[in-house]
Amino acid sequence: MKTNYSDNFFNVSSEFGFLPQNRPITSLPKRYSELQYILDRMPVELPDGNPGILAIPNRIENEVENLPNYFELVKKEDDIMIIQGLFRGYCFLSSAFTLESSYQEFVKSKKYGKARNFLPQQIAQPFVYVAEKLDVYPWLEYHYAYSLGNFKVLDGSDNFHWSNLDQCVKFSGKKDETGFIMNHVDINQHSPTLVESVMESLISIDSKDDESLNHWLEKNFNSMVKVNERRKEMWVASRWKHYNDFRIFIMGIKGNEEIFGDGLVYQGVSDEPRQYRGQTGAQDNIIPMEDIFTGVINFYPKNQLTKYLMDLRTYRPKCIQHFFNDLRDEIE
């Protein structure tokens, strides 16, 4: 296998695993202050307990109407950290703008209402541009936007326990949303050892070194035990009864025709409606890597679920897709 699987934000390696190689920026530069203002005021519940933009029906429309189109400014950016931060911001704003009407109906009737099926060009144009820079789909996803690129460590230390992490951008603003997605970041603190154990195991196999292979397989097993221990805290970190406080905002366009109709029009980019899948922890990389490494992938049944899981491979950063492809080639 190659040794370089990096896009300068993610770097799949024994040093970083599947986490970013640098901690994400927590807010955008001042030149994007009006976008940052909306993101900060957007959550249903603000830190002081007051209602935010998403708590007030249709308020998001007024905020977006006055948002500058930063397209020309965005085109000048070449810092990967800022590009990722912009992508994250426009992901959240796009989901908030389109799905706020669905959320408001859910608050009233416990049924999802219709989403807005267009993105104004002041969102769509810069959003599609930064998505193309990252070579990903322009919709909320797991890596650059909702989870792995959306954390900050509260005390500035290397303590990645979910209780010491917070989101940079939020929908509900409540602790259950933060606990839910930061638990995924917590789990991934063990991904560097997992990636190392997989790569070193392959080297051991190639050199026919059984002692070394056993050592790295044990490392892999012990790391997965730790991953599972962190996973089991999910419903401590996030009470399942409060999942619907934020669930609607992480849903996708594809498969949700009752909400989005034919899809979402990105105004100023294309008149053809687009459909993308929603954000999901199934876009995480640990289990797919282990399934390839152990050969479990060769025993996947052929059904709609596995078809969906394989489709999710295309929703990952290209450097991670390349890592998976090379790992599969190496194992075979």
Buried (B, 14 or more C-beta within 10 A) or exposed (E): EEEEBBBBBBBBBBEBBBBBBEEBBEBBBEBBEEBBEBBBBBBBBBEEEEEBBBBBBEBBBEBBEEBEBBBEBBEEBEEBBBBBBBBBBBBBBBBBBBBBBBBBBBBEEEEBBBBBBBBBBBBBBBBBBBBEBBEBBBBBBBBBBBBBBBBBBEEEEEEBBBBBBBBBBBBBBBBBBBBBBBBBBBBBBBBBBBBBBBBBBBEBBEEEBEEBBEBBBEBBEBBBEBBEEBBEBBBEBBBEEBEBBBBBBBBBBBEBEEBBEEBBBBBBBEEEBBBBBBBBBBBBBBBBBBBBBBEEBEEEEEEEEEEEBEEBBEBBBBBBBBBBEBBBEBBE
